Amino acid sequence: MSAAPGAAGPASGAARDLVDAAAVAAWLRAYAAAVAERRDELTELDAAIGDADHGVNMDRGMRAVVARLAAAGGEGPAQEGPHGGGPDEAATPPPLGPLLKTAGMTLVSTVGGAAGPLYGTFFLEMGKAAGERTALTATEWAEAVAAGVAGVQMRGRAETGDKTMVDALLPAAVALGAAAARGSAPAAATREAARVAAEGMRATIPLVARKGRASYLGQRSAGHQDPGATSSWLLLEAAARALEACGAAHAPQDEPMPAADDPV
């Protein structure tokens, strides 16, 4: 989260209160790193009730997203200033919509199975909500995340209790909006959303799947943590850590991903 014009630095109040392209890019990179680290665990979760490819697919897709970020200069193309730019004129910060849409389209085109369209839709709808704005307040950030979750629900036709990624995403989006409404900064609001996402993830363990390939197992799907809910928790956890890191000198230390048989 870079400082707003005239702000004292990255840890200033203005910086902490806005989510800009640097923060979003940091989030995407953090999520890619988390997925890569937990790839085998995600695949093991999927092996129990799915196709045993969720970790591999998400790792491939997020590596492609990071590669696209790097090709675009890290945060997406900055736009020239009103007088054509130059050494004495700072470039206009890049808008968030195109950055998020690029992530979404990359996931749609590189991730197999249901995860590609679902995560791709999440970022595409976030991008639509963000539009041409170069930074989002906590409330706008929450609205963009909620738009992404609504897109996932529409695409997958899932509700909480179906044993899908929605079990983590939807309560997290509600918590994010509530925290923003109370006046929390984006990092603090997202930390609360990540906590709620973890609860939703754990809550999938006893559920019988009603959507997706896991639903074919019927009662046998109970007792297993949903891999999509787990990668969705990672998504929110990565966002919280990225925003916390952008508002402070150091990011919080990484924590182990909860395992299916030993949830936090």
HUQUIKA-V852009 format. One line per field, one symbol per residue. phi: phi as a letter, one per 30 degrees, with the letter a starting at -180 (. if undefined). burial: 1 if it has 24 or more other ideal C-beta (glycine too) atoms within 12 Angstrom, else 0. A space follows every 10 residues. Layout:
# HUQUIKA-V852009
phi: ???
burial: ???
This chain:
# HUQUIKA-V852009
phi: .dddeiddld cdddddcbcc dddddddddd dedddddced ddddddddbb cibddddddd dddddddddd dcjjbjddcd ddcjikdcbd ddedddeddd dddddddedb cdiddedddd dedddddddd icdcabdedd dddddddddd dddddchcbd jdibdddcdd dddddddddd ddjddedddd dddddddddd edddeddcdc bidddddidd ddjbdddddd dddeeddddd ddddddcbdb ddddbddede cbdd
burial: 1111000001 0000111111 1111111111 1111110110 1111110111 1011111111 1111110110 0000110100 0000000000 0011111111 1111111101 1111111111 1111111111 0011111111 1111111111 1110110101 0111111111 1111111011 0001111111 1111111111 1111101011 1111100000 1001111111 1111111111 1111111000 0000001101 0010
